[in-house]
Amino acid sequence: MITGVNTATVWVLDQDSAKAFFTDKLGLEVRADVPFGEGVRWVTVGAEGQPEVQITLMVPGPPMMDHESAQQLTSLLERGVLIGCTFTVEDCRAAFADLSARGVTFLQEPQPRPWGVSATLRDESGTVHEILQPHRGE
């Protein structure tokens, strides 16, 4: 029986710039940055108050996939059509202002939704993420 989520993957074009984006701009902390085979690194980040969940920043390619699949995934990244994570925030409008000041590119300003107030942003590899202020009690 599944008891929770430990690691989610966000595909990136460059681990160094992705690590800087997720830590310097989004405010996540580095959990790991270690060699993971020849020319591959295991880089993970996560929210300070949620140690049980981490995001691995992976570049498409071996050993995770073959060359052709890596090229296809890289093409999708470059086109900006992949969806990444939803990050919870206490105040979406305040987080939007803070992240905008840090240079984060938003595709949509905070909007009321049935599930809360959310805004969408694009990371430096082209993946779209959401910041969400969930409705209280949900």
C-alpha positions as CSV (number, residue, x, y, z in Angstrom):
1,M,0.0,0.0,0.0
2,I,1.4,3.4,-0.9
3,T,1.8,5.6,2.1
4,G,3.1,8.9,0.6
5,V,5.2,10.6,-2.0
6,N,9.0,10.8,-1.5
7,T,10.4,12.1,-4.8
8,A,9.0,13.7,-7.9
9,T,11.0,14.5,-11.0
10,V,11.2,17.8,-12.9
11,W,13.1,17.4,-16.2
12,V,15.6,20.2,-16.8
13,L,18.0,21.3,-19.5
14,D,20.8,22.2,-17.1
15,Q,21.1,21.0,-13.5
16,D,23.2,24.0,-12.3
17,S,20.8,26.6,-13.6
18,A,17.8,24.6,-12.4
19,K,19.3,24.2,-9.0
20,A,19.9,28.0,-8.8
21,F,16.4,28.7,-10.0
22,F,14.7,26.4,-7.5
23,T,16.8,27.6,-4.6
24,D,17.7,31.3,-5.3
25,K,14.4,32.2,-6.9
26,L,11.8,29.9,-5.5
27,G,13.4,29.5,-2.1
28,L,13.7,25.7,-1.9
29,E,16.6,24.1,-0.2
30,V,19.2,21.7,-1.7
31,R,18.7,18.2,-0.4
32,A,21.3,16.4,-2.4
33,D,23.9,17.1,-5.1
34,V,25.9,13.9,-5.6
35,P,27.4,12.0,-8.5
36,F,25.0,9.3,-9.9
37,G,27.1,7.5,-12.4
38,E,29.4,8.7,-15.2
39,G,28.6,12.3,-16.0
40,V,25.3,12.2,-14.1
41,R,24.3,13.9,-10.9
42,W,21.4,13.3,-8.4
43,V,20.2,16.8,-7.6
44,T,17.2,17.2,-5.3
45,V,15.5,20.2,-3.7
46,G,12.6,20.6,-1.4
47,A,10.6,22.9,0.8
48,E,12.2,23.6,4.2
49,G,9.1,22.6,6.1
50,Q,8.5,19.4,4.2
51,P,11.5,17.1,4.6
52,E,9.7,14.0,3.5
53,V,9.2,15.3,-0.1
54,Q,11.8,16.2,-2.6
55,I,12.1,17.1,-6.3
56,T,14.9,15.6,-8.4
57,L,16.1,17.9,-11.1
58,M,17.0,15.5,-13.9
59,V,18.5,16.1,-17.4
60,P,17.0,13.8,-20.0
61,G,19.4,11.0,-21.0
62,P,21.2,7.9,-19.8
63,P,20.9,6.1,-17.5
64,M,17.2,7.1,-17.2
65,M,16.4,6.8,-20.9
66,D,17.8,6.1,-24.3
67,H,19.2,8.8,-26.6
68,E,16.1,9.0,-28.8
69,S,13.7,9.4,-25.9
70,A,16.1,12.0,-24.3
71,Q,16.0,14.0,-27.6
72,Q,12.2,13.9,-27.6
73,L,11.9,15.0,-24.0
74,T,14.5,17.8,-24.5
75,S,12.4,19.0,-27.5
76,L,9.3,19.1,-25.3
77,L,11.2,21.1,-22.6
78,E,12.5,23.5,-25.2
79,R,8.9,24.0,-26.5
80,G,7.7,24.8,-23.0
81,V,4.9,22.3,-23.0
82,L,5.6,20.2,-19.8
83,I,3.8,20.7,-16.6
84,G,5.7,20.4,-13.3
85,C,4.8,21.0,-9.7
86,T,2.1,22.8,-7.7
87,F,3.8,24.6,-4.8
88,T,1.6,25.7,-1.9
89,V,1.9,29.2,-0.5
90,E,0.1,31.0,2.3
91,D,-0.6,34.1,0.3
92,C,-0.6,33.7,-3.5
93,R,-0.6,37.4,-4.3
94,A,2.3,38.1,-1.8
95,A,4.3,35.1,-3.2
96,F,3.6,36.3,-6.7
97,A,5.0,39.8,-5.9
98,D,8.1,38.3,-4.1
99,L,8.9,35.8,-6.8
100,S,8.4,38.4,-9.5
101,A,10.8,40.7,-7.8
102,R,13.3,37.7,-7.8
103,G,13.0,37.5,-11.6
104,V,10.6,34.6,-11.9
105,T,8.6,34.7,-15.1
106,F,4.9,34.3,-14.6
107,L,2.5,33.2,-17.3
108,Q,-0.5,34.1,-15.3
109,E,-1.1,36.4,-12.4
110,P,-2.9,35.2,-9.3
111,Q,-6.5,34.2,-10.2
112,P,-9.3,32.7,-8.0
113,R,-9.9,29.1,-8.9
114,P,-12.3,26.5,-7.4
115,W,-9.4,25.0,-5.5
116,G,-7.9,28.3,-4.3
117,V,-5.9,31.2,-5.6
118,S,-3.2,30.3,-8.1
119,A,-0.6,31.7,-10.5
120,T,1.5,29.9,-13.1
121,L,5.2,30.4,-13.7
122,R,7.8,29.0,-16.1
123,D,11.1,27.7,-14.9
124,E,14.4,28.3,-16.8
125,S,14.0,25.0,-18.6
126,G,10.5,25.9,-19.9
127,T,8.4,23.8,-17.5
128,V,5.2,25.3,-16.2
129,H,4.6,25.3,-12.4
130,E,1.8,26.6,-10.2
131,I,1.9,28.4,-6.9
132,L,-1.3,27.8,-5.0
133,Q,-3.0,29.2,-2.0
134,P,-5.5,26.5,-1.3
135,H,-8.9,27.3,0.1
136,R,-8.8,26.9,3.9
137,G,-9.9,23.6,5.2
138,E,-9.0,21.7,2.0
